[in-house]
Amino acid sequence: MEAKEEEEVVKFSAFPFKPYSIQMEFMNALYQSLNEGGVSMLESPTGTGKTMSVICSALQWVLDRRRQEESQEACGNGNGGVDLDDEPDWLRNFVVNKDPQVKEDKVKNKKDKFRYSSGKADKKEKESKGIYVDDKEFLLEEYESEDEGDLGSVMSKRKAAKSMHNSSSEDESDDAEEKEEKKFKVYFCSRTHSQLSQFIKELKKTIFANEMTVVSLGSRKNLCINKDVLSLGNSARISERCLELQKKKKNEATKVKNIRVGAHTRRKKASSGCPMLRKHKLQHEFRNELSEQGPLDIEDLANLGKTLGTCPYYGSRSMVVRADLVVLPYQSLLSKSSREALGLNLKSNIVIIDEAHNLADSLISMYDSKITLSQLENVHSHVERYFVRFRNLLGPANRRYIQTLMVLTQAFLRVLLNEKNANLMDSYHDIGQASEESRTSDFTMAINDFIFELNIDNINLIKLLKYIKESNIMHKVNSYGEKVANSENISALKKIQEHGEEGGCLSAFQALADILLSLTNNDSDGRLIISRSSSSSNFRKQGGYIKFVMLSGEKIFSEIVDQAHAVLLVGGTLQPIEETRERLFPWLPPNQLHFFSCGHIVPPDSILPIAVSRGPSGRSFDFSYSSRSSTDMMRELGLLLCNLVTVVPEGIVVFFPSFDYEGKVYETWESSGILERITRKKHIFREPRNNMDVESVLKEYKDTICALSSVSREANQASHSGAVLLAVVGGKISEGINLSDGMGRCVVMVGLPYASPSDIELLERIKHIEGFRNSKSIENTEFGASCDVYSGDAQGGFDILRSCSHRGKEYYENLCMKAVNQSIGRAIRHINDYATILLVDTRYASDSSKRSLSHPVNKLPQWIKDRLVPSTNNYGEVHRLLHQFFKFKKRSC
């Protein structure tokens, strides 16, 4: 037994200190999962050193496997055991000739030259037809479809011309450094940039920081250093402007090549893109610095880019091929389009998904798409203006596709505007009798019903999407629109005010393309939500939208599993695993799913969870949807906090079900004088809605606790002792923020944070999981379409939940308890930490012998459930337990 333990210590020698037994168990389980491959789920409570265990186990396995393969290759003469001297001459010659396409390419180039010269003739002809010189750059190249039935044959002259000049492209030659893809690459992804930064911080403590090439990937918003682009503020506009700059650079280069192919002139003109990408030598220097400095997080990458004066977003992307470990956010890895754009190769590599407790919902939400009324109007007006201007100059294929786009945007607009020929909306209007001016009309439809109802079933959406991607129609239409806007003196500020957070024409066009792509899914994969306001003066302000909600994650996840050697789902609380299996990999038999779970490292006397059913005045706590907004209930909660600030040292974190409810409670406390009583003892901080402001609030909260704690120790008695932080379940503080030591001596969970029963997307997921459609479907007898109508009130949602027999209801309950577990787990972060957890609601209290399997307490983590005080007779009993707990901890410290 001792020999085995010594072997295990050597195996994970990169661990920076002696691991605890549960850490060794976790690392062994992960290592074994990588040996076996496939899908694994590994659960380790927050605060148990999970991140360090993942790093040391996974990367050790990679090193061991690479050494093993190198040893096998060495034994096989470096050629897999095959001696090239034994090969016949004709085979050796065949291997040497690595480019059998040379002859074919020469022939192709001749054809391309002919097309290129022919293109010039076309341009002269267009000039003779009266096109202005200033507008030539906006005209689409002729789009050829050699065989309408063969998607593979569709190409544009622009692409053919581009292939002729690839060899002279400075962009291509500078960035085409051939690097061999690393084998057994590890992709580690998590939900937030702060969680990824924590991963990099832990990685730097190990020897792997020096032994492996590591690259972090982030969004444009987090990595952009172009001040003009960054000043646009929102992610959509930043991405739109970035892509616009890259497109302009390529267009300028192509335009000059058509006039004069001289390299010097081309380079000069090609510098019209983003200034942070003009000097390719700086990108090369960025990559060298990244290799030398070792693992850098997103903030470090941005600072390096600023120092060198070159783009860290594209600089980090170019490092992916040569990296051993890629650290990236969920979206970049789990979205197929993002993987393809970033060039991520999962084949035979390792995927580790951290914080995987809500993976199924996170995954399918990435495939949602949405277009608003204003975006549709924006696209339609731009395309229509473009078509009117160039219709006589466009080739037949371009004319046909642009007209198809206008037909689609008009059809979508008719649905949202409830025009007479939008039959479905008429039938809904009659049945629902929605006569009120301010009433919203939301309903959902299956994909096929939507397509047939709009009479667009004869349109080949796949070919149209291919056209949008290849023809450059988005950028041509947008550029011409900008030119017209500038000539009409429409300021950039006015355009931003018009479109707000939705971005401009490019973002709107992309939203349309995303919706069209969604319509190519299988009918059962998702639902379309049509949301609009009845025609009123407020309609434009409120807006309407069409949204596709993906409901099935099985196909999406299988694409990842099929490619990767192993996919590991890691988290603090992954239970119930059966729900995750059914929603993401139902094809995998339960006995083939590798699952591991371990306990917590903190001793039992360092945590005190209590179910609090009554307040100081004896009122029973009921924060159910119908009762929580009563003034008496909010006052009772305030009285509880007035008592807690007298017995709990340092920091108290109170989690509310929503920002709206937190606001109501705060106003009630303020008007009743309760807030003043609390602030006499502790300062109060509130979680801001804007995630960008959370860090500064947390810093102030922490500084206040540290400052007042030191004063309290010196004076032995102080008027203030710590602070209270009012936070929200599902907010940034509840997801991935460490509230260790004094920042979280007591965590108060207010009620059970069930998701809003009026959330239309949630209800569609519940119905999909339960396996039935809503009984309130409306049949459109004339067209055979059906839709599910939502009135927008909570009662309709409760009716759906009551009609669920098992799976849908269980999903709704699990969603709530996963949020609870994430929030209360913020407090215990290391072995010497200690905290109390108060579950404030009578629904938490129970006799352990009479609990049903669906009882909330049974869905708590085992390490909390084992130590829970399940019921108390009155608040006095709670206060006494808290006093004893902190008195004991103060003495032991």
N, C-alpha and C positions, 0 to 999 in steps of 0.2 A: 504493500500500500504506500509506503514511504517513497519507494522508487518511482511510483506512478505520479505522486505529488511533485517530486523534483522534476520530472519530465514536463509536467504541466507548467511549472514556473518558468522553465527554460523556453517553452513554446510561446509564452506571452511575456518575454523578457522586456519588451518595450514599455510595459506598464510602469509609469514613473515612481510608483511606491508599491508596497506590498498589498496586493488586492485582498478584499474581504472574500469570504467563502462564497457568498452569493454572486459576487463579480466573477469569480473563477467559474462558477456553474454557468453563468450567462455566456461567458466567452467560449467555453467548451461547446455549449449548445449551438452558438452561432457558427463556430468553426466546423462542427459536424454538419450543420445545414448547408454550408458551402460545399462540403465534400459530396453531399447527396444531390445538390442542385434542386431546382423546382421552387415551390412557394413555401415560405416559412413565416411564422408569426412569433415574435419574441417580445415578451412583456416584462418590463422592469420598472418599478415605481419611480416617480420623479424624485430626485435627490439621492439615487443609489449609484451614481457614477456611470449611468447608462451610456453616455456619449463616449467616454474614455474606453469603456469596455468594447463598444462597437469598433472604434478605431483600432485598438490593439489586436482584436481578434480577426477582423476582416482583412486588414493590411498584412498581418502576419501570414494569413492563409495565402494571399496573393504572392508574397515573397517565397513561401514554401513551395507553391505550385510552379512558379517560374523556375526555381532551382531544380525542381524535380524534372521538368520538361527539358531544361538545358542539359541535365545529366543524361537523359534518355537520348537526346540528339547527339551528344558526344559519343555515346556508345554505338550510335548508328552512323558513324563517320560524317556526322553533320548533314546527311542527306536522307534522314529517315531510314538508313540501312541500305540505300540504293547506291551502287557505285556507277558513276557516269561513264567510266571506261568500258563498262559492259554493255552500254547502249549501242545500237546500230547507228551508223553514220547519218542515215536519213532522219533519225529521231533527234540526234544532237543538232543537226542543221536546222531542224524545225524549231527547236527551242531557242536557238540563237536569233532567228528571224522573229523578233518580237512585235513587228509592225506589219502584219500582212495587209493592212489597209492602205499602204502608201500609194499603190497604183490607183486604187479606187478613189483616194482623196484627190489625186492629181486630176482625174476625170471630173470629180465633183467641183473642184476649184474652177475648171473651165466653164462648167455650167453656172456656177455662182457669178463669174465675171460677166457672162452673158446677161444674167439677171440684173446685175449691178448696172451695166450699160443700158439695159432696157428700162431700169428704174429711172435713169437720167432722162430718157426719152419721155417717160410718163410725166416727169416733173415739168419738162418743157411744154408738154401738151396742156398740163394744168395751168401753167402760167398764161398760155394763150387763151384759156377760158376765163381769165379775169381774176385769178386769185392774187390777193395782195402779197407783196414780198414779206411784209411783217407777219402774215398769217401762215406762211408756208410751214413753219416749224410745228404748227398745231395739227397739220393734216396727217391722218393715219396712213401708214404704209399699206399697200394693197395686201389684203388677207386672202390667202389661197386655201381652198378646200378641194383637194384633188379627188377625194372620194367621200361623199357625205356620210356613208355608212361606216367608214374606217377612221376612228378617232386618231389613230397613230399617224395618219398621213396629213393631218392638218398642220400647216406651218405658215409663217409669214415671211415676206421678202426681207423684212428687217432682220430676222434671225439668220437667214441665209447670207445676207451681206455681212452680218457680224462675224460669222464663222470665217470669212475671207480675211479678216483683219485681226483675228485672235493673236496671231504670232507677234504682232506689233504693239499689242496692248500693254501699256506700262503697268496697269493694275494687275493684269494676269501674271506678267513675268516676275514682278516683285514679290507677289504673294504665293507663287506656285512652288514653294519649297517642299520638295517631296520628303515627307517624314513617314516612317513606318508606324502604323497604328499599334499602340501598346496592347499586349494581350492581357486578358483578365483585368481590364480597366474597371475601376469602381466608380459608380455614379451614386453620390449621396445627396438626397434631396429632403428639404423640410419646408414648412409652410411659410415662414417669414425670414427676412434678411437678418433679423436679430438672432434667430435660432441658428442660422448658418454661420454668423459671426462667432457665436459661442462654440460651434464645432471647430472652427479654425483656431480659436484660442486654446482649446483642449489639444488639438493636433500638434500645436507648437511645443507642447510639453513632452512630446515623444521623439524618439530617434527617427521616426518616419518623416518628420518635417525636413530632414536633410537627405533622406534616402530616396524620396519619391517626388516626382514633379506633380505639383498640385495647382489647379486653376479654379477660381471661383467665377461663376457667371451670374450676372444680375440684369435687371431691366434697364432700358434706356434712361428712364427717369432717375434711377439710382446712380448711373454711371456717366451720364452726359456731362461734359465740361464746357460745352459751347454755351456761353452765357445768354446769347440771344435765343437759342432754342430752349434752354432750361427755364427762361423767364416766362414761357408759355404756360407753365404751371401744371396742367393736367397731363396724365400719361398718354391719352389718345392724341393730343395735339403735339406732344414732344415726339412720339413715334412717327406721326404723320410728317412732321417737318424734317426729321432725320432722313426718312426714306425719300422725301422730296429732293433733298440736297444731293443724295446719292444718285437719284435719277437724273437730275439736272447735269451732274458731272458726266454721266455716261452719254447723255444726249448731246452735250457740247462736244465731247470727244468724237462721237459718230458724225456729227454735222461737219466738223472741220475735216475729218477724213474724207468725206464725200467731195469736198472742195479741193483739198490738197493733202496728200497722204504723208507729207514730210513729218518726220518724228518730232522735230524741234517745235514746229507750229502746234502740233497736237498736244504736246505736254503743256505748253503755255495755256492753251484753251481749256484743257482738262482740269485745271486748278480751280474751276468755278464751283466745286462742291463744298463740303464742310471744311473750314480752315483747319480743323483738327485732324484731317486725313490727307492733307496735301503733301506732306513730307513722309514718304514711305520709309525712309531711313529711321525716322523717329519711331515708327511702328516696330521696326526690327530691333531698335534699342529697347523699346518697351518689353518685348518678348525676352530679350537677354536679361534685363533687370528682374523680370518676373522669375526667371529661372534661377538667378543668383540669390534673390532675397528670400525665396522659399514661400510658404503658404501666406497669402494675403487675403483679407476679407474684402467686402465690397467697398468699405470706406478707405481702406489702404489702396485699393486699385484706383479709386477716383483721385486720391492724393498723388499717386505715382503719375497718373495721366496729366494732372495739372502741372506737376513739376517738369515733366518732359514736354508738355505742350502737344500731346497727341491723344487720340480717342482711346480710353480704357475699355469701352464697350466692345469695339471691334478688335482691339488688341488682345483682350482675354479670349474672345471667340477663336482667334487664330491659334491659340495654344491647346485647343481641345485634343487634336490628333496626337500630340506628343505627351499628353498628360497621363499619369498613372491613376490620379484621383480627380474627379470633377465634382465640385460642390455647387449645387444649383437649386433654385426654388422649384416648387411643385410644377408650376405652369410650364417651365422650360423642358421638363422631362416627360411629364404625363400627357401633354398635348402633342399629338402626332405632327401637326403643322409646325409647332415650335421645334420639335426634334429634327425635322427635315431642314428647317431654316438654319439651325445651328450646326447641322452636320453630325449629330450624335449617332454613333453606331453602337447599338445594344447587343449585337451578335456575339454570343458566348462571353459576354461581360456580366458584371454584377451590379444589381440595382438594389439600393438600400433606401427605403422610404420611411423617414422618421415622422413622429407625431401622426401615426397612421390610424388613430381612433375614429376619425371621420373620413377615411380615405374614399369610400364609395361615393359619398355626396360631393366631396372635393373634386373627384375625377370626372363625374358626369357633368358638373357645373361648368367645367372648362369647355364643354362642347355645346353649351347654350349659345344662342345667338339672338340678337335683338335689333330691330330698326324702329325708330320713332317716326311719328308723323312729320316732324320738321326735317328729319334726315331724308325721308322719302321725297318731300317737296323740294329739298335742296338738290338731290340727285336728278330728279325729273326735270327741274328747270334748267340745270346745267347741260344735261344730255340733249334736251329739246333745243336749247339755244345753239349747241354745237351742231346738231343735225340740220337745223335751218340754214346755218352758215355754210356747211360743207356738203350738203346732200348731193349737189350736182358734180362734185369732185371725187366723191367716194366710189370705190369699187362696189360691185353688187353684194359681195359677202359682207363688207363693212356695213353697207346700208341695211341689209337684212338683220344683222345682229343688233345694230343700234335700235332699229324699229322694234325688235323683240324686247329689248330692255325697256323701252318706253311703254310697250304693252303691259309688261309686268308691273312697273311702277304705278301705272294707271289703275291696274287691277287691285293692287295693295291699297292705294289711296281711296278707291271707292269703298273698300271694306271699312276703313277707319273713318271716312267721312259720312258713311251711311247714305250713300247716294242710292237712287231708286233701283239701279240695276245691280246693286249688291243684295241679291236675294236673301242670303242668310241673315244679314242685318235687319232686313225688313221683317222677316219672320220672327226674329228675336224681339224686335220692337213691339210687334203685335202681342206676342205671348207674355212678355215681361211687363207690358204697359208702363214702360219707363218714361213717364211724362215729366218728372221733376227736372228742372234745369241743371242742377248740380250733380245729378246721379251718374255714377260710372257704370258702364256696361261691360262686364268681363265675361268671357266664355272661352272654352277650349275646344279644339278639334283635333282629330287624327290627321296625319299628313295627307293621306289619300283623299279624305273628305274635303280638306282645304283646297287641294289642287283641282279637284273636279268642280267644286263649288265656284271657283274663280275662273273656270273654263281655260285653264292654262295647261291642261293635261297633254296637249299636242306639242308642247315645247320641250325640246331636248335640253334639259338643264345641264347635263354633263358637258355637252358640246359648248353651250353658252359659257359655262365657267372656264372651260379651256380657252375660249376666245378672250374672255376678260383677262386671264392670266398672261396670254401670249401676245395680245395685240397692242398693249400699252394704252388701252382706251381710257383707263382711270386717269393717268397722268396727262394725256392729251386734252381730255375734257376739262380737267382741273386747271391746267395751265392756260387754256383759252378763257376759261371763266375768270381767272385772275387778271388776264390782260384786259378783258371787258370791264371788270370792276375798277381797275386802275384808270382806264380811259374815262369812266364815269365818276371818277374821284370818290369811290367808296373806300373809306379808310379801313385799315387793318383792325383798328379798335372797334369800329362799327360791326365788322364781320364777326369778330370774337363775341361781341355782345349779342349778335343775332343767334349764334349757334351755341354759345356758352360752353358747357362741359362736353358737348357732343363732338367738338372739333369741326373742321370744315368739310369741304366737298370730298376730299380723299377718304376721311373717316366715314362719311356717310356712304360713299360708294363701297367701301370695304364691308360695312354693315350689311349692305344689300347683297354682296357676294356671299357673306357668311350665312344669311338667311336662305339664299338659293342653294348653298351647299347642304344646309340642314334638311331641305326638302328632298334631297336624294337619299336620305336614310330610309331604312325599312319602316313600314307603317307602325309597327309596334315599338320602335325604339324611343319614341318621344311624342310630345303633344305640342300643339301650337296654341299660344294664349293670344287672344285678340282683346285688347283693352282700349277703351275709348270713353270719352265723356260725351254726353248728349250735347247737341249743338247749343252753345251758349257763349256769352261774351268771355267767359273764363276758359273756354275750350283750348284756345291757343296756348294759354299759360299752363294749363294742366297737361295738355298733350295727350296723345294716344300712342299705342305701339303694337307691333306684332313681335312676339317672342317665341322662339323654339326652346322647349325645355327637354333636354335629354333625360331619359328615365332608366335606360339600361346601360350598365357599365361593363357587362360581360365581354362583349366584342372588343371594346376599347382596351380592357386590361389584358385580354388574351394576346393582343399584338405585342405587348411588352413581355409577357411570360414566354411566348413562343420564341422570341429572339434571345432573351437573356439566359445565361447559364443558371443564375439563381436570382430570385426576387425575395427580399427580406422586408417584412412589415414590422416595424419596431415602434413601441410606444409605452407610455406609463400605464395605460389601461386600454386593452384591446378587446376585453370581453364586451358583449357576447360574440365569440368568434364565429358562431354558426351564421349569424346575420351577414357578416362580412363575406363568408364563403359563398353563401347563396346569391349574394348580389354581384360578386366580382369573379368568382371562379367555381360556379356550380358543377362544372364538369369534373372537378377534382374530388375524388372520394374522400370522406372525412379521415379515413385511416392513412391517407397519403399526404395529409397536411401536417407539416412539422410545427408543433406548438410547444413553447416553453414559457413558464411563468415563475417568477421568484418573489420572495417576500421583501420587506424593507430592512434597511440596515439600522434604523433608529430603534433603541430599546423601548419596550412597552410603556415605561413610565415617562417618556418624552412627548407623548401625545395624549390629548384628552378630547375625544369627540363626544358631544352631548346632543341628544335630540331635545330641543326646547319647545315645549308645547304651550306654555303659558307665560304671560308677561308679568311684570312687577305688580300690576293692579289686579291680577288674577284672570284677565281676559284671555280666552283661548286664541292662539295665533292661527288664522286661516287666511293664507295669501292665494287662495284660488282665484280664478279669473273674475268671478262674480263678486267676491268679497274684499279683495285687496285694496280697492280704491276708497273704502269707507274711511272717514276722518278718524274714527275711533281706532281702527286697525293701524293706521299710520302713526297716530299718537302713541299707541302702545309700544310700537317698535322704537319710537323715540325715547320713551321711558326706559326701555331695555338698554339702549345705548348710554343713557345718562348714568345708569348703574354700572355698566361695563367699564366706563372710563375711570371709575374709582378703584377698580380691582385689577385691571389688566395693565401691565407696564408697557411702555414703548408704543408699538404700532398696532392698530386695529384696522383690518380691511373688511369692508361690508360690501357684499356682492348683491346687486339688485337684478331682477329679471330683464329689465330694459332701461334705456336712457330716459324714455318718457316717464316710466314709473319712478325712477330715481328723482326726476325733476319734480314730480307731484309731491313726493315725500319731503323733499328739501323745502319746498314752498310751505307745506303744512307745518314742519318744524320751525320754520322761520317766523310764521305768523303766530304760532302758539307759545313762543318763548323757549321751546325745547332746544333749539339750536344754540341759544345763548348759554343755557346750562351746560351743554356739552363742551362748548369752546372755553368755558372757564377752566376746564381741566386739560383738554387736548385741542390742538389746532385741527381744523377740518380742510381736507383737500378733495377735489372732485375730478374724476376721470373725464378728460375732454373728449368730445365726439371726434375731433380731428386727430388721427393717429400721429400726425407730425408733432403735435404738442404734448404727447404723453411723456416723452423722455424728460422734458423740463419739469413737468409736474412731479414725476417720480423722484427726480433729483432733489427738488425742494422738500418733498415729503421725507426723504431719507436724511437730508441735512438737518431738518427740524428735529427728527427723532434723535439723531446723534448728539446734537447740540444740547437739547433739553435733558437727555439721559446723563450727560456728563455734569451738567449743572445740578441735577437732582442728586447725583452721587456725592458731589462736593458739599452741597447745602443740607443734604439728608432729608430735606423737605422742600418742595417747590410748588408754586401755584399751578404750573403746567408740567405734564409728564408725558411727552410723546405726541402722537398725532393719530387722526382717523382719516382713512382714505375710502371715499365712496366710489365703488367701481361697478362695472356692468358685466354680467355673464355674456360671453361672446365678444367682448371688447378686447383691446390689445393687452390689457393688464391680465386678463384671465387666460390668455394664450401665450405661453412662453416667457413670461416675465418672472424672474426669481424674486420672491419676497422672503428672503431668508433672514434668520436671526431677528433683530428688533423690528424689521419692516413688517413682520407678520406674526406677532405673538398670539393674535387671535383672529381667526377668519370666521366671519358671520355670513351664512348663506340664507338670504331672505326668500323663503318659499321654495317652490319647485319651478324652475324656469322653463316651463313648457313653451314651445314655439307658438306663435300666434295662430289660432285656429282659423283665422280669416286669410291666411297666406295661401294664395291660389297655387303656387308652385309646390309648396309642402303637401297640400291636399292631393295634387296630381301624383306625387311620389308615393303617398300613402295608398292611394287607390291602385297604383301599379304594383306595389309590393303585395298588397292584399289580393290582387288578381281580379278585381272587378271594376266595372265602369259605374259612374254615378247613376242612380235610378232617376235623377231629374234631367236626363238627356232630353233634348228637344229634337223631334224629328221634323226635318224639312221635307214634307211629302212631295213637293214638286221636284226636288232635285235629289232626294234620297240621302242628304247629308244630315248628320246629327252633331249636336254640341252639348257640352255641359255648362250650365249657367251658374255664375257665382254672384250672389247679391252683395258680397263684401262685408257681411256681418259675421260675427263669431259663431252664431247659432248654427248656420249652415255647416260650418266645419265640425262642430260638435255632433251634428246629426250623422255626418260621414264617419266620424270616429266610433260612434255608438253602433253603427251598422257593420263595423269591422269585427270579424270573429276572432282573429288571433294576430297574424303577422303584421298587418297595418298598424294595429293598436300598439303592439310590442315595439315596433320601429319608433313610433311617436314617443313612447316612454323611454326607450333607450337613448334617443336623441337628447332628451332632457337630462338624464342621469350622466351621460358622457360629459355634458357641459358642467354639471355639478362637480364631477370628479376632476375635471381639468382645473376648475377654479380653486377648489380646496387643496389641491396638490401643490399650489404655488408656495405654501408656507414651509414645508419640511424639505430642506435642500441639502443637508449633510448629516453625518452621524451624531454630531454634537448639538444639532438644532432641536428646538422644542417649541410646541405651539398647542393652542386649543382650537377646536373646530366646533362651532355652534350651528346646528341645522335647525333653523327657526321656522317651524310649521308643525301643526298637530299631525300632519300626514306622515312625518318622519317617525313619530313616536309609535311604539308597538310592543306587544309582548312577543319576545323572540320565538316562543313555542307556537304562536298562532299566526305567524307571518306567512303570506302566500308567496309563491315564487316571483310574482310581479310586483311585490312590495318594493318601494324605493330603496329601503335599507339593504335589500338583497342584491342590489345593483351597485352598491358601494365597493371600492377595492377591499380585498380581504384584510389587508393590514389595518384599515380603518374600522371595518366591520367587527373585527375581533376585539377591538378596544372600546367600542361604542357604549355609552350609557344610554340605553334605548328609551328610557322614560323617566320623568321626574314628576313629583306631585305638585310642585309649585316653583316659582322663580327663586325663592330663598334657598332651596336645595341646590340649584344651579350655581348661585353666588358662592355658597359654601364650598362646592367642589373646585370652583375657579380659585378661590382664596387659598385653599390647601395646595393646589397644584403649583401656583406661582411662589408660594412661601417655601415649598420643598425645593423648587428649582433655584431660588435665590440662595438658599442655604447650601445646596450642593455645588453651586458655582463659586 
